Amino acid sequence: MDANEVYDPDQTAETHPLLYDNTRLTQAATHDSKLATLVSTCGLCLPLAHQHTSRPFPASLIRGRNQIDYILVSQAILPAIQCSGVMSHHSLVRGDHRPYYLDLDSALLFADPAYQIAPASNRKLRLQDPRVVKKYNETLHRLLGHRNVY
């Protein structure tokens, strides 16, 4: 995230409850629009702060004095992070921002068996019947439109 805002992961910010309504933008009237408040409200964390004790972190911009770029993750992803870090300017590409990275353990990250996908041969799809195909297509288009995937 190119936040263009200084965030101190060692300071806690106020949390504002968010009520989700799929018909409008999710907002909290009392939110102060600061990154720290967003991180606290959404339950995010900075892996760099969890894995590295040295402070302050290097400046993000080549001409800057503070870190203003971040990789934020949910608490659930934190155990799958093997390492994180900040690279030097121009180490990968020429630009005015430092590259940040996370190494993730894919076995931990995607270990939930609830999302196991059965092979097509086990799913017994019957798409030869045109009525079934038509119903499938109509349902698919309705759901994709409802979730604004298009």
Backbone torsions as a table, in degrees:
resi	resn	phi	psi	omega
1	MET	NA	126.6	173.2
2	ASP	-91.7	85.2	-171.3
3	ALA	-82.3	-24.0	-175.7
4	ASN	53.4	34.9	179.7
5	GLU	-147.5	139.0	177.4
6	VAL	-76.9	134.1	179.6
7	TYR	-131.7	128.3	178.2
8	ASP	-103.3	108.0	-176.6
9	PRO	-69.4	-12.3	-179.7
10	ASP	-88.7	-5.7	177.4
11	GLN	-106.0	137.1	178.5
12	THR	-93.0	145.5	179.0
13	ALA	-114.9	165.7	179.5
14	GLU	-68.9	143.5	177.8
15	THR	-102.3	137.7	179.4
16	HIS	-119.8	122.3	-179.6
17	PRO	-63.8	138.8	179.1
18	LEU	-113.2	128.9	176.9
19	LEU	-103.2	119.5	-177.4
20	TYR	-83.5	131.0	175.1
21	ASP	-138.4	115.4	-173.9
22	ASN	-70.3	-0.9	179.3
23	THR	-96.4	-8.0	-179.1
24	ARG	-150.0	169.7	179.5
25	LEU	-65.1	135.1	178.8
26	THR	-77.1	121.5	-178.5
27	GLN	-140.9	157.7	171.0
28	ALA	-124.1	120.0	-175.9
29	ALA	-61.1	-27.5	-177.4
30	THR	-91.6	-2.1	-178.7
31	HIS	-67.0	134.5	-175.5
32	ASP	-91.2	7.9	177.4
33	SER	67.1	17.2	178.0
34	LYS	-92.5	149.0	-180.0
35	LEU	-60.1	-41.0	-179.2
36	ALA	-59.8	-38.7	179.0
37	THR	-68.9	-40.3	177.2
38	LEU	-62.0	-45.9	180.0
39	VAL	-60.0	-45.9	-179.6
40	SER	-66.2	-45.6	-177.4
41	THR	-64.4	-40.0	-177.0
42	CYS	-90.0	-0.1	178.2
43	GLY	68.0	35.2	-179.3
44	LEU	-92.1	166.7	176.6
45	CYS	-147.0	162.1	-179.3
46	LEU	-103.5	105.1	-177.7
47	PRO	-56.2	-35.0	179.2
48	LEU	-56.1	-41.3	-179.3
49	ALA	-70.5	-30.2	179.5
50	HIS	-76.0	-29.3	-174.5
51	GLN	-102.7	-14.4	-177.1
52	HIS	-129.3	124.7	-176.9
53	THR	-89.0	-17.8	-178.4
54	SER	-70.1	137.4	178.8
55	ARG	-134.1	153.0	-11.1
56	PRO	-76.1	163.1	176.3
57	PHE	-74.4	157.1	-179.2
58	PRO	-58.7	150.3	177.5
59	ALA	-61.6	141.1	-179.2
60	SER	-73.6	-45.6	-177.2
61	LEU	-86.3	148.2	-178.9
62	ILE	-63.2	-30.5	178.6
63	ARG	-105.1	8.9	-174.9
64	GLY	-95.8	175.4	-179.6
65	ARG	-119.3	-10.6	-175.4
66	ASN	-131.2	160.3	171.9
67	GLN	-79.0	124.3	177.6
68	ILE	-127.7	3.6	176.7
69	ASP	-116.3	143.6	-174.1
70	TYR	-145.7	155.0	164.7
71	ILE	-113.2	116.9	-179.7
72	LEU	-112.3	140.3	179.9
73	VAL	-135.2	164.4	174.2
74	SER	-78.6	160.5	179.7
75	GLN	-60.4	-31.0	-178.1
76	ALA	-66.1	-29.2	-178.7
77	ILE	-83.5	-21.5	-174.4
78	LEU	-51.8	-43.3	179.8
79	PRO	-63.4	-22.9	-178.3
80	ALA	-84.6	-5.4	-178.3
81	ILE	-85.1	116.3	-179.4
82	GLN	-82.4	-41.8	176.6
83	CYS	-157.7	160.5	179.0
84	SER	-145.6	160.4	179.7
85	GLY	-175.6	178.0	179.3
86	VAL	-123.3	131.2	179.9
87	MET	-100.3	165.7	-179.9
88	SER	-75.4	158.2	177.3
89	HIS	-57.7	143.6	177.1
90	HIS	63.7	17.0	179.9
91	SER	-75.4	-29.7	178.4
92	LEU	-114.6	-51.2	179.4
93	VAL	-138.5	157.3	176.9
94	ARG	-78.0	127.6	178.8
95	GLY	-174.1	174.7	-177.9
96	ASP	-97.9	4.7	176.4
97	HIS	-114.7	148.9	174.8
98	ARG	-76.7	144.4	172.6
99	PRO	-78.3	138.3	173.8
100	TYR	-112.7	153.1	-179.8
101	TYR	-145.8	156.7	171.9
102	LEU	-131.5	136.1	169.0
103	ASP	-106.0	122.0	-176.0
104	LEU	-109.6	141.3	173.4
105	ASP	-84.9	103.9	-174.9
106	SER	-64.4	-30.6	179.1
107	ALA	-65.1	-38.4	176.7
108	LEU	-75.8	-41.5	-175.7
109	LEU	-64.5	-39.4	-176.8
110	PHE	-112.7	30.8	-173.7
111	ALA	-82.8	-8.1	-176.2
112	ASP	-67.8	114.1	-177.5
113	PRO	-71.4	-9.8	-179.6
114	ALA	-65.3	-19.6	-176.9
115	TYR	-107.3	20.5	179.5
116	GLN	-68.9	130.5	-178.0
117	ILE	-101.9	124.0	-179.6
118	ALA	-74.0	147.6	176.6
119	PRO	-60.2	152.5	-177.6
120	ALA	-56.4	-34.1	-179.0
121	SER	-65.4	-23.5	179.6
122	ASN	-91.4	-12.6	-175.1
123	ARG	-86.9	-13.3	175.5
124	LYS	51.0	52.6	177.0
125	LEU	-72.5	136.1	-179.0
126	ARG	-121.5	82.6	-176.5
127	LEU	-101.9	18.5	177.2
128	GLN	-79.8	-30.7	-178.2
129	ASP	-76.7	117.7	-177.4
130	PRO	-59.6	-29.1	178.2
131	ARG	-67.7	-38.7	178.3
132	VAL	-68.2	-41.2	179.0
133	VAL	-63.1	-43.9	-179.7
134	LYS	-62.4	-45.1	179.6
135	LYS	-63.9	-41.6	178.1
136	TYR	-60.5	-49.3	-179.1
137	ASN	-61.3	-42.6	179.6
138	GLU	-63.4	-43.8	178.8
139	THR	-64.8	-43.8	179.1
140	LEU	-59.7	-48.7	-179.5
141	HIS	-64.2	-38.6	178.4
142	ARG	-63.5	-45.3	-178.7
143	LEU	-68.8	-40.6	178.4
144	LEU	-65.3	-38.8	176.4
145	GLY	-67.1	-41.2	-180.0
146	HIS	-62.9	-35.8	-178.5
147	ARG	-94.8	7.9	176.4
148	ASN	55.9	42.2	179.1
149	VAL	-77.7	-31.4	-179.6
150	TYR	-63.9	NA	NA
